[in-house]
Amino acid sequence: MPHPAVTRPGGSGNRLLAALLPPDFALLAPELEPVALDQDAILARAGDEVEHVFFPHSGAISLMIDMANGQTVATAAIGCEGGVGILSALGPSPSAITAIVHAAGTASRIPASRFRAAFNRSPALRHALQAHLSAMLTQFQLGAACNALHPVQVRMARWLLHLSDHIDHDVLPLTQEALSQILGVRRTTVTPLMRNLRASGAIRSDRRGQIEIDRSRLAAVACECHETMRLKVDGSASTNTARSRFLAVGDDERVSLGALVARSGKDPVTAHPTSVGK
């Protein structure tokens, strides 16, 4: 039976882990721990050393920049296609961003030191991270251009679509306050823009901390940055050569990922998860 952390039945599982060959995954499996990603939980805080690397199976995490005056702005979102804290593979260092769960889900986490050791031993893991970081760099670059050149309403539409892509649902567990922090604007800026989107039908409802979107109408408002980012993220996962090498190996040569986890005694999805607090 395929290991649930590395396959995506019903849309679950982490695609970065799925790209690894069994021997490479075996370097991580004994240390992977299942965790619940609670809404608004902080997985990493700017200035603090990264203690764990998280591989989401579901949910969405925003990477936030904290300014000295207390303002924030999101630079990227991560879901089941990647990981949070993976730059710790290069060595111990303070986090440059604050990672906040903006849609609850589940993940597997591993101590950063153990992830770093596996990274140093596995060329396939290094390649998988290279592909993911390439997609992240596109998000950072396009996001910077979008923030500078596009109106707030257009950026709001992009972010709502971006988060919807990660959770594969049209109802987003977001308050207007959280959305203002993502966009780097005041709450008083968000309120009239939400009203405009509701009037156009791009947002069906906005109440009790949930925003229901109409994807086609919202896409008509959003800038081209959303589609470019989406294609880059999907492409980094689907074209990973480590995954292709795994699929090319004959059945008699494959190692069951389920067996690897059975030997490790841990199941990153079905075991009782630890809750990641705020």
C-alpha positions in Angstrom: 0.0 0.0 0.0 1.5 3.4 -0.9 2.6 5.6 2.0 0.0 8.3 2.7 2.6 11.0 3.1 3.9 10.6 -0.4 0.8 10.0 -2.4 -2.2 12.2 -2.9 -5.4 10.2 -2.6 -8.3 12.6 -2.5 -5.9 15.6 -2.8 -3.8 14.8 0.3 -0.1 14.2 0.7 3.0 16.2 0.1 4.3 16.3 -3.4 7.9 17.2 -2.5 8.2 14.0 -0.5 6.4 12.1 -3.2 9.2 13.0 -5.6 11.9 11.2 -3.6 13.3 7.8 -4.3 12.6 5.3 -1.6 16.2 5.3 -0.3 16.2 9.0 -0.1 12.8 9.1 1.6 14.2 6.5 4.1 16.6 9.1 5.3 13.7 11.3 6.5 11.0 8.7 7.4 12.3 7.8 11.0 12.2 11.4 12.0 8.9 12.5 10.4 6.3 13.4 12.9 2.6 14.1 12.1 1.3 17.5 13.2 -2.0 19.3 12.9 -1.7 22.8 11.5 -4.1 24.9 13.5 -5.6 28.1 12.0 -3.3 31.1 12.6 -0.5 28.9 14.1 3.0 30.3 13.7 5.4 27.7 12.3 8.4 30.0 12.1 9.0 33.5 13.5 11.3 36.1 11.9 14.6 36.3 13.8 14.2 32.9 15.5 16.3 29.9 14.5 14.4 27.4 12.5 13.7 24.3 14.7 11.6 22.2 12.3 10.9 21.8 8.6 7.2 21.3 7.8 5.9 19.3 4.8 2.2 20.2 4.5 -0.3 17.6 3.3 -3.2 20.0 3.3 -3.9 23.6 4.2 -2.0 26.8 3.3 0.8 28.7 4.9 1.7 32.3 4.2 5.2 33.6 4.4 5.1 37.0 5.9 7.6 39.9 6.1 7.5 41.9 9.4 8.5 45.5 9.1 9.9 47.6 12.0 6.8 49.7 12.2 4.6 46.6 12.8 3.3 46.3 9.3 3.3 43.0 7.5 3.0 41.7 3.9 2.9 38.2 2.5 5.6 37.2 0.0 4.5 33.7 -0.9 2.1 30.8 0.0 3.0 27.2 0.5 0.8 24.1 0.5 1.2 20.4 -0.3 3.7 21.1 -3.1 6.5 22.1 -0.9 7.9 22.8 2.6 8.4 25.5 5.2 11.8 26.0 6.7 13.7 24.2 4.0 16.5 26.8 3.7 17.7 25.5 7.1 19.2 22.7 5.0 22.0 25.2 4.2 22.9 25.6 7.8 21.6 26.9 11.1 20.3 30.5 10.7 17.5 32.8 11.9 14.3 32.7 9.9 13.9 35.7 7.6 10.1 35.3 7.5 7.2 34.5 9.8 5.2 31.5 8.5 1.5 31.7 9.5 -1.1 29.0 8.8 -4.0 30.8 7.0 -5.9 27.6 6.2 -5.8 24.7 8.7 -4.5 21.3 7.6 -2.0 18.6 8.4 1.7 18.2 7.9 4.8 16.1 8.6 7.6 17.8 10.4 11.2 16.9 11.0 13.9 18.5 13.2 15.9 21.0 11.1 19.2 19.3 12.1 18.0 15.9 10.9 16.7 17.4 7.6 20.1 19.0 7.1 21.8 15.7 7.6 19.6 14.0 5.0 20.1 16.9 2.6 23.8 16.5 2.8 23.6 12.8 2.0 21.0 12.8 -0.8 21.5 14.3 -4.3 17.8 13.5 -5.1 16.6 15.5 -2.1 18.8 18.4 -3.1 17.4 18.3 -6.6 13.8 18.2 -5.3 14.5 21.2 -3.1 16.1 23.0 -6.0 13.0 22.6 -8.1 10.8 23.8 -5.3 13.0 26.8 -4.5 12.9 27.8 -8.2 9.1 28.0 -8.0 9.4 30.0 -4.7 11.8 32.4 -6.3 9.2 33.0 -9.0 6.6 33.8 -6.4 9.0 36.3 -4.6 10.0 38.0 -7.9 6.5 38.3 -9.3 5.1 39.2 -5.9 7.5 42.1 -5.6 6.6 43.4 -9.1 2.9 42.9 -8.4 3.0 44.7 -5.1 4.7 47.7 -6.8 2.7 47.9 -10.0 -0.8 46.5 -9.5 -3.7 48.0 -7.6 -4.7 46.6 -4.2 -8.0 45.1 -5.5 -6.1 43.2 -8.3 -3.6 41.9 -5.7 -6.4 40.9 -3.4 -8.0 38.8 -6.2 -4.7 37.2 -6.9 -4.1 36.2 -3.2 -7.6 34.8 -2.8 -7.1 32.7 -5.9 -3.7 31.7 -4.7 -4.9 30.5 -1.4 -7.9 28.7 -3.0 -5.4 26.9 -5.3 -3.6 25.5 -2.2 -6.7 24.2 -0.4 -8.6 23.3 -3.5 -11.8 24.9 -2.2 -13.8 28.1 -2.9 -14.5 28.9 0.8 -11.4 30.5 2.4 -11.1 30.7 6.3 -9.9 34.3 6.2 -11.0 37.4 8.1 -10.7 40.8 6.6 -8.0 41.5 9.2 -5.9 38.6 8.1 -6.4 39.7 4.5 -5.2 43.2 5.3 -2.0 41.7 6.9 -1.4 39.6 3.8 -1.8 42.6 1.5 0.1 45.0 3.7 -2.7 47.5 3.9 -5.1 48.8 6.5 -8.3 47.0 7.4 -10.2 50.1 6.3 -8.7 49.6 2.8 -9.9 46.0 2.6 -13.6 46.7 3.5 -14.7 48.8 0.5 -12.7 46.5 -1.9 -14.5 43.5 -0.5 -17.8 45.3 -1.1 -16.8 45.9 -4.7 -15.9 42.3 -5.3 -19.2 41.2 -3.7 -21.1 43.6 -6.0 -19.4 42.1 -9.0 -20.2 38.5 -7.9 -16.5 37.6 -7.6 -17.1 37.1 -3.9 -20.3 35.3 -3.0 -20.2 35.9 0.7 -17.9 37.3 3.4 -19.0 36.7 7.0 -17.9 34.9 10.2 -14.3 34.6 9.1 -15.0 32.9 5.8 -14.8 34.3 2.3 -16.6 32.4 -0.5 -15.3 33.1 -4.0 -16.5 32.7 -7.5 -13.3 31.6 -9.2 -14.1 32.5 -12.8 -15.3 36.0 -11.9 -12.4 36.5 -9.5 -9.9 35.4 -12.2 -11.3 38.2 -14.4 -10.3 40.7 -11.7 -6.9 39.2 -10.9 -3.7 40.1 -12.7 -1.7 37.7 -14.8 0.7 37.1 -11.9 -1.7 34.5 -10.4 -1.7 32.2 -13.5 2.1 32.5 -13.9 2.7 31.6 -10.3 0.3 28.7 -10.5 1.9 27.2 -13.6 5.4 27.5 -12.0 4.3 25.8 -8.8 2.5 23.0 -10.7 5.4 22.6 -13.1 8.0 22.3 -10.3 6.1 19.4 -8.8 5.2 17.6 -12.0 8.6 17.8 -13.7 10.8 16.8 -10.8 13.3 14.4 -12.2 13.6 12.5 -9.0 10.0 11.5 -9.2 10.5 10.5 -12.9 13.4 8.3 -11.9 11.2 6.6 -9.3 8.5 5.9 -11.8 11.0 4.5 -14.3 12.3 1.9 -11.8 10.9 -1.6 -12.4 8.4 -2.9 -9.9 10.8 -5.6 -8.7 13.3 -2.9 -7.8 11.0 -0.6 -6.0 11.0 -0.4 -2.2 7.6 0.0 -0.6 7.3 3.4 1.1 4.7 1.9 3.4 7.3 -0.7 4.5 9.8 2.0 5.2 7.4 3.8 7.4 6.3 0.6 9.1 10.0 0.0 10.0 10.2 3.6 11.3 7.1 3.1 13.4 5.6 6.4 12.3 2.9 7.4 9.8 2.9 11.1 9.1 -0.8 11.2 8.2 -2.7 8.5 10.1 -0.9 8.7 13.4 -2.3 10.9 16.1 -0.9 14.3 15.1 0.7 16.9 17.4 -1.1 20.2 17.3 1.1 23.1 16.3 0.1 26.0 18.5 0.2 29.7 18.0 
